[in-house]
Amino acid sequence: MMAMTMTVLLAAVLLASAAARPQDAILPEVISSRHMQNEDGSFAYGYEQTDGQVVDVQGEQRQIGDEVGTVMSGSYSFVGLDGVVYTVTWTADENGFRATGDHLPRSV
């Protein structure tokens, strides 16, 4: 079930990325990809594209209060219109979603 959910999520992200590009643009190709699903519910997936986009995600099931939930962390990088590679590192867990990157504003 979790593997199917992750596959659908990855396909939706790739489809959204393709739909957001101008129609006359050459679509990037996937250079490498990986997907791992363990019996304990932990997982990892990632891919790299010819346009420099790189995604890496890992997650696991964790006891959160009285419930069991999925916690995830990862990073993604992309080449901006200015030619600079931007990287965002993120975590989504019982404390919410948190993202950091040199180009993102920081709270004081």
Phi, psi and omega in degrees: 000311181296321179297319179295317179299315181293322178295316178295318178299314179297318179296321179295319178296315179296319179295317179296320178298317181292320181292331182282344181281150173302144186295334181271001181283151175280125181286139178291154176256150176282123179277316180209153176209158178211153177209128181226132177232123181259159180299332181280003179094351178286155183206165175206144174208161178185167176202162175227139182243163181295340179275005178095355179287132179227132179233137178218124183223142172220152181204168180203164174274136182220144174289122179233101186065233180270356185249163171252130181226169178264127174248143185222156172210161180175194178206158171216148179230149177208159178265120180287171178298339178274002179086357180274140175275122179254137180234133176241129175249135186220160176221138174230112183211200181298346179262007179099193180261130179226130180234143175227152177186149181301332182269355181267148177294150179246141176278150183267000000 
